Amino acid sequence: MKYPNSVTGAIASSAPIWMFKDQTPCDSFYKVVTQDFETLGSQKCRDTIQKSWKVIRTVTQNATGQIKLANLWNMCTYYQIDLKLVDWLAEVYTTLAEADSPYFTNFTVPLPANPIKEFCNVLDGLESDDDMDLVTTLGQALQIYTNYTGGSVCTIFQPTFEHLADNAWGFQKCTDMIRPVCSRDSDMFENFEFDFESYSEECFEKYEMRPLNEEVPILLYGGKELSTAKNIIFSNVLQDPWSAYGVLTNVTSDILALNIPNGARNTNLRASSENDSQELRDVRQIEVEYIEKWIATV
């Protein structure tokens, strides 16, 4: 799109190019995560997660509760339990949605096949309305993410993508990838609205710089104006929350959208597996055919 003179063609897998201001509703991302937990897990699992936010904040409002939760969840240190805990949990749920595959993966952390189902199977075992029972069962379910292989002595409370250039992505979000995201009653997360001023303050605290304004990515990349581009295939896994910002329908005869109902983010670019769906196999074949066509025209 930006350098058509240098690029013959592109396979844009799980490319959220419409995640910027006024391109897509700000609550779209968390809606997809919620739908994943409902359809791949259960309605009870979704409702329990939604209920847990208030319970966790209540339990951890003092040092005694923080220590109790840290012990129940086998945290390495109790002083890691603060208001950032809820942000970490939101990242965990998002990562489970992004990485949900019908086979073992180790893209972010070791995860079993169908990790959302495995997580919800544990959480759905909750039979009590007691707050501490909820916290205990949630901690057990989180072991699917934090210690699936059983090799961890305790749980380290850290960003879920720390080993995947999280700092670089964080910096980019404060420069030219300003994504207005929010959560509302239609999803299972805590409600919040996007506020650019607060966003700017967080960027300054972390990087000592501020984003210019919300329009920067649209000015740089053109927003939804794709008429001058060509030879692009936008492939989306609809189960991937980033598909909420993707190109889901054909734009022109040279800009195609190929959608895969289920699977992990970027699954069409990964090695093939006997567990791959027919839809995924078909998309890969189409991509190969177009790549061969593009190369032939160079």
Buried (B, 14 or more C-beta within 10 A) or exposed (E): BEEEEEEEBBBBBBBBBBBBBEBBEBBBBBBBBBBBBBEBBBEEBBEBBBBBBEBBBEBBEEEEBBBBBBEBBBBEEBEBBEEEBBEBBBBBBBBBBBBBBBEEBEBBBBBBEBBBBBBBBBBBEBEEEEBBEBBBBBBBBBBBBBBBEEEBEEBEBEBBBEEEEBEEEBBEBBBBBBBBBBBBEBBBBBEBEBEEEEBBEEBEEEBEEBBEEBEBBBEEBBBBEBEEBBBBBBBBBBBBBBBBBBBBEEBEEBBBBBBBEBBBBBBBEBEEEEEBBEBBEEBBEBBEEBBEEBEEEE
